[in-house]
Amino acid sequence: MINKKTTNKFDLMYKTDKGMTADNDHGFRKEGLEFLKKRYSKTTDDFIKDTYPKKDQANMRVKISRLINKPKDAPGYFGALELARDLAKYFNKHLVNGDYHIHPNYFLGKAAYIPVVGTSYGNAQIRLFKRTEVKTMAVPSRYVGYHGISSQNALSRGMIRLYKPRNFVYPGADNRFGIAQDKKSKIIWVGGIEPKSNGNYDILDKSASTGKTIAILAEDIQLSWSSRIEQASFPTYWDY
């Protein structure tokens, strides 16, 4: 069952072309470096002056610029791992307030970015964000194309739940924890999605400990779309 009006609005507001970082084929995550420079008020030149002998600094400026700013289809350059090791060593000297130790792998490999498009409340209903409220967060690359929902529930405040946006009722979400939209009221629910013999659905509040039903949140409703929650975590500032 497709609700075109809702689907079009959802795509218009939250469709993103930032699923994968532009640097994902380079072997070096430029945005990871930019994040650390901003967090610790450092520049690339600060790093170069602190790390390399004066006689090598001009050459290193050129090498680093070529490595982190090369065109997407350019051939690979040797040195990404060496640069990552030097950067990790440098920024680890500036950690504050219990910051995580920075591993060289932080600067390497693929990075996926998804929009956090709404938040859930204690009544199990989801409010979609306005475009200006949408945040982008980093996730493992296998979740490229997913969306995130934050939580205002007292027991899970700060948690981000990941799901794949869909415009149809997804059978894989049946009898699973997920999100679904009531076709009539347009309310988006988070909870157990239970199919009924008449083709309608109940949305259930399930105990995380026992799996037993605590309450029926919405009863005998038609859905516009549904999707399974496939991952949930409590991200830190590193992920935004």
C-alpha positions as CSV (number, residue, x, y, z in Angstrom):
1,M,0.0,0.0,0.0
2,I,1.6,3.3,-1.1
3,N,0.7,6.7,0.1
4,K,2.1,8.9,-2.6
5,K,1.5,12.2,-0.9
6,T,3.4,11.1,2.2
7,T,6.1,9.3,0.2
8,N,6.8,12.4,-2.0
9,K,7.1,14.6,1.1
10,F,9.4,12.2,2.8
11,D,11.7,12.0,-0.3
12,L,11.7,15.7,-0.9
13,M,12.7,16.5,2.7
14,Y,15.1,13.8,3.5
15,K,16.6,12.3,0.3
16,T,20.3,12.9,0.4
17,D,23.2,12.5,-2.0
18,K,25.7,12.4,0.9
19,G,25.3,8.6,1.5
20,M,29.0,8.0,1.0
21,T,31.8,10.4,1.6
22,A,33.3,11.7,-1.6
23,D,36.6,10.3,-0.4
24,N,35.5,6.7,0.0
25,D,37.6,5.5,-2.9
26,H,40.7,7.4,-1.9
27,G,41.8,5.4,1.1
28,F,41.8,8.6,3.2
29,R,38.9,10.2,5.0
30,K,39.4,13.9,4.5
31,E,36.3,14.8,6.6
32,G,37.7,12.9,9.5
33,L,40.7,15.2,9.5
34,E,38.6,18.3,9.1
35,F,36.5,17.2,12.1
36,L,39.6,16.9,14.3
37,K,41.1,20.2,13.1
38,K,37.9,22.0,14.1
39,R,37.4,20.2,17.4
40,Y,41.0,20.9,18.6
41,S,41.4,24.3,16.8
42,K,44.3,23.0,14.8
43,T,45.4,23.5,11.2
44,T,47.1,21.2,8.7
45,D,50.1,23.5,9.0
46,D,50.2,23.1,12.8
47,F,50.4,19.4,12.3
48,I,53.2,19.6,9.7
49,K,55.3,22.0,11.8
50,D,54.9,19.8,14.9
51,T,55.6,16.5,13.1
52,Y,58.2,16.9,10.4
53,P,61.7,18.5,10.2
54,K,61.8,22.0,8.9
55,K,63.7,21.0,5.8
56,D,60.8,18.5,4.9
57,Q,57.8,20.7,5.6
58,A,57.4,22.3,2.2
59,N,57.5,18.9,0.5
60,M,55.1,17.4,3.0
61,R,52.6,20.2,2.4
62,V,52.5,19.3,-1.3
63,K,52.3,15.5,-0.6
64,I,49.5,15.9,2.0
65,S,47.5,18.2,-0.3
66,R,47.8,15.8,-3.2
67,L,46.8,12.9,-1.0
68,I,43.7,14.4,0.7
69,N,42.5,16.5,-2.2
70,K,43.0,14.3,-5.2
71,P,40.1,13.9,-7.8
72,K,37.8,11.0,-7.2
73,D,39.0,9.1,-10.3
74,A,42.7,9.7,-9.7
75,P,45.0,6.7,-9.2
76,G,46.0,5.9,-5.6
77,Y,48.9,7.5,-4.0
78,F,51.2,5.7,-1.6
79,G,51.3,7.2,1.9
80,A,47.7,7.2,3.2
81,L,48.6,4.8,6.1
82,E,51.8,6.7,7.0
83,L,49.9,10.0,7.1
84,A,47.1,8.4,9.2
85,R,49.7,7.1,11.7
86,D,51.3,10.6,11.9
87,L,47.9,12.3,12.3
88,A,46.8,9.9,15.0
89,K,50.0,10.4,17.0
90,Y,49.6,14.2,16.6
91,F,46.0,14.5,17.6
92,N,46.3,12.0,20.5
93,K,48.6,14.6,22.2
94,H,45.6,17.1,22.2
95,L,42.8,14.9,23.7
96,V,40.7,16.6,26.3
97,N,37.8,15.6,28.6
98,G,38.2,11.9,28.3
99,D,38.2,11.9,24.4
100,Y,38.6,8.6,22.8
101,H,42.1,7.5,21.7
102,I,42.4,8.1,18.0
103,H,43.5,5.0,15.9
104,P,45.1,5.4,12.4
105,N,42.1,3.6,11.0
106,Y,39.9,6.6,11.9
107,F,41.4,8.3,8.8
108,L,41.2,5.4,6.5
109,G,38.5,3.4,4.5
110,K,34.9,4.1,3.7
111,A,32.5,6.2,5.7
112,A,28.8,6.3,5.3
113,Y,26.6,9.3,6.3
114,I,22.9,9.2,7.0
115,P,20.3,11.8,7.9
116,V,18.7,11.7,11.4
117,V,15.2,12.6,10.2
118,G,13.0,12.6,13.3
119,T,12.6,11.7,16.9
120,S,10.3,9.4,18.9
121,Y,8.5,10.3,22.2
122,G,7.1,8.5,25.2
123,N,3.8,7.9,23.4
124,A,5.7,5.9,20.8
125,Q,5.0,8.5,18.1
126,I,7.6,10.0,15.8
127,R,7.9,13.6,14.8
128,L,9.7,14.2,11.5
129,F,12.2,17.0,11.6
130,K,12.0,20.1,9.4
131,R,14.9,20.3,7.0
132,T,16.8,22.7,9.2
133,E,16.6,20.2,12.1
134,V,18.0,17.2,10.2
135,K,21.5,16.2,11.4
136,T,24.0,14.0,9.6
137,M,25.8,11.2,11.4
138,A,28.5,8.7,10.5
139,V,27.6,5.0,10.4
140,P,29.3,1.8,9.2
141,S,29.4,1.7,5.4
142,R,26.9,-1.2,5.3
143,Y,24.2,1.3,6.4
144,V,24.6,3.7,3.5
145,G,21.1,4.7,2.4
146,Y,19.5,4.3,5.8
147,H,17.8,6.9,7.9
148,G,18.0,7.5,11.6
149,I,15.5,8.3,14.3
150,S,16.5,9.7,17.7
151,S,14.7,9.1,21.0
152,Q,13.2,11.3,23.6
153,N,12.1,8.4,25.7
154,A,13.6,8.5,29.2
155,L,14.9,5.0,29.0
156,S,16.5,5.4,25.5
157,R,17.2,9.1,25.3
158,G,20.1,9.8,22.9
159,M,19.7,6.5,21.1
160,I,19.6,6.5,17.3
161,R,17.7,3.8,15.6
162,L,18.5,3.0,11.9
163,Y,16.0,1.8,9.3
164,K,15.8,1.7,5.5
165,P,13.3,4.3,4.2
166,R,10.5,2.6,2.2
167,N,7.3,3.7,0.5
168,F,5.4,0.4,0.9
169,V,4.4,-2.0,3.7
170,Y,7.5,-4.1,4.1
171,P,6.8,-7.8,4.9
172,G,10.2,-8.1,6.6
173,A,9.0,-5.7,9.3
174,D,6.1,-7.9,10.2
175,N,6.3,-9.2,13.8
176,R,9.5,-7.1,14.3
177,F,10.4,-3.9,16.1
178,G,10.1,-1.1,13.5
179,I,8.4,2.0,12.4
180,A,5.2,2.4,10.5
181,Q,2.7,5.1,9.4
182,D,-1.0,4.9,10.0
183,K,-2.6,5.5,6.5
184,K,-5.6,7.4,8.0
185,S,-4.1,9.5,10.7
186,K,-0.6,9.9,9.2
187,I,0.9,9.1,12.6
188,I,4.2,7.4,12.5
189,W,4.6,4.8,15.2
190,V,7.6,3.0,16.6
191,G,7.0,-0.4,18.2
192,G,6.1,-4.0,17.4
193,I,4.4,-4.4,14.0
194,E,1.9,-7.2,14.2
195,P,-0.1,-8.2,11.1
196,K,-3.7,-9.2,11.4
197,S,-5.8,-11.7,9.2
198,N,-7.8,-8.8,7.7
199,G,-4.7,-7.2,6.3
200,N,-4.5,-4.5,8.9
201,Y,-2.0,-4.1,11.7
202,D,-1.6,-3.6,15.4
203,I,1.3,-1.5,16.8
204,L,2.5,-3.0,20.1
205,D,4.5,-1.8,23.0
206,K,6.7,-4.8,23.8
207,S,8.9,-5.4,26.8
208,A,12.6,-5.4,25.9
209,S,13.2,-8.0,28.7
210,T,10.5,-10.5,28.0
211,G,9.2,-9.7,24.6
212,K,5.7,-9.8,26.0
213,T,3.1,-7.2,25.0
214,I,2.7,-4.4,27.5
215,A,0.0,-2.4,25.6
216,I,-1.5,-1.9,22.2
217,L,-0.5,1.5,20.9
218,A,-2.6,1.5,17.7
219,E,-5.2,-1.2,16.9
220,D,-6.5,-2.6,13.6
221,I,-5.0,0.2,11.4
222,Q,-4.0,0.3,7.7
223,L,-0.4,1.2,7.0
224,S,1.0,3.5,4.4
225,W,4.5,2.0,4.8
226,S,6.6,0.2,7.3
227,S,10.3,-0.6,7.9
228,R,12.3,-2.7,10.4
229,I,14.6,-1.1,12.9
230,E,17.9,-2.8,11.9
231,Q,20.4,-1.2,14.2
232,A,20.4,1.0,17.3
233,S,23.2,2.7,19.3
234,F,24.2,5.7,21.4
235,P,26.4,7.8,19.1
236,T,29.0,10.3,20.5
237,Y,30.2,13.6,19.1
238,W,32.5,11.6,16.8
239,D,29.6,10.4,14.8
240,Y,28.1,13.8,13.9
